[in-house]
């Protein structure tokens, strides 16, 4: 409480007012979603130590090979709103610190940003490093800030960029969504004074990204290589993904080394003499890293005598030369992320949030929560947010705090006290149904308008007076969770690699071994090991899965390969070549999409077309009032069905867009989960219209902005627009319970009844009827004297 009061005194805060939830939801659903906002005011960073602007062309600048790249993906390099923060990291070795270097920030901004009052301030490892104005709406501009060696450290260095943006002409709440500034991922980073070069495996974390904004990992194989070569390299691909600790890894299989930023992988064994053809030097036995011929690339070589030596070599490297890299990377955790356990309490400080006063109109901060893969989301408990915050006097009575979970508003807190309001542990109950297994995005937004905002006279606006403060002692209280893993659930796969994580391993089937499908298979292996935070035994197989087999599998297939499998059946499927086809594309691409595919004896996606349930609902809606057979009883039945559908949508946080029939993209891919035909295991299918489209689908899934939004049973990826559309499962075909504790069983039962509320209502009515019958028989005879 003393910390809260002292923060309020320093910030000169106190006051809030309420607002209607409906208005807030309409505002947030109609406007673009803002990125995380964390204010840094009050830290005394007004001095410009060194700023050297360099005008750039309007087009995106090419990658500078002398730069040490930031580790964060392209999707994380964007400021939005009036006050936003980006946390970046880069890696340096000891020899590059002594001379210092330059922090290079290439950016462009929206035309609506006012250059006179908008600024980006920079901190390096917690110390101010400079600032520069935001004034480049017509193209990318490069800012170079000299950084003293005293601010740098060996290993991971942290950069905190805070952008304060003001609108040129509009002071409304909606106008804050028009403000943005983005950083060019290719032309931004840290430039050392000495010549940049690799210094061990830690240097791999400094490689840049390709033109698609992805970390390019290129597996170089000889001509004629097959599944055995991929299986030899699979463990190295997973280990490298853990070393890089990047969410945007895209694996390419090719016959030659790549060009531009990236990493080339080579696996050579003496038992396969042909594999040595990809060596360029006399690489030693074991795992080694070296510069590539392209100065923007690195080269990693695993040289073993036999295939059996590879796991031991990688284990030795993980315990030795890779240990420091892993300890400072994937094992160290990330800012903006909380990995939760049941019955635990966390604070915003655990997510890397820094409490500072906020003086704008719309406060926003965002963090991720990773819930267990076997978490059962239902209405048997709530996840509580214990709010420690305050507002200043003078705000409008429409001010409010909103909580969004996975892009849906689930809670609002009106702040009606115009004289100032303090929240000390105010509990906000967030329904567990709004969450999902794996990764969840939580946003806290505060709408903070004053009367002066209506006049929009900048001379009268005093941004030195804060309006709101959210303390980092705000708690996130996770209750006891119902633990039962369910399938299909793509969110659990994307967030925790369920059910593919673990020692049991899984198989990845490429129906046809074209280079695009094989590259997609290796990308999926890298992604799953990264989200599982550990390598898993993965085996690549060319051809369809065994219909009578068990275990978990992933199938990569073009539409032509799937249609051939459907026509011939698993037994008659044309023998699959066992060598990788390095041709760039198929000779023929069928432009007509298959409406439905059903594979006898195996699991296959329902396919690449509109949702039949949504189409059926739309048909019923359009024909409801047609025909003379429509009766009052029929209308009553339809009305009851609609009521139940509305109630179900409300309980499951479904929006109106969830029921809109899918519009067929021109080029698309489908990611879906199905039960294995044998009943033991899950099969995840990635299908596309053609093999070249498969590569585009793989790159789209490599983007964390897409991967972290996976959920449901089917996911349609629009390869032209980069958009996705998920379909939730109507029923779950697999359940796995590891905890048979009575408390967990009770929570599972409560969760099941909340999912099947019709049965719950029927049981309640039945029990009431039984009680009424019993009461009708007992009460009339109570106290009545009879001859007996």
Helices and strands as residue ranges (DSSP letters): H 2-11, H 21-30, E 52-55, E 67-69, G 74-76, E 78-80, E 83-92, G 94-96, E 101-109, E 119-124, E 127-133, E 141-147, G 149-151, E 155-164, G 174-178, E 180-183, E 189-192, G 201-206, E 215-220, H 227-244, E 249-254, E 262-269, G 273-278, E 286-291, E 297-304, H 309-319, H 323-327, E 337-339, E 344-347, G 348-351, E 362-371, E 382-391, E 400-405, E 408-414, E 421-431, G 432-434, E 438-447, H 452-455, G 458-460, E 468-470, E 475-478, E 485-487, H 490-496, E 506-510, H 515-532, E 538-542, E 553-558, H 559-572, H 612-622, H 632-651, G 656-659, E 668-675, E 682-688, H 691-702, H 704-707, E 714-718, E 724-727, E 734-736, H 742-755, H 757-778, G 779-781
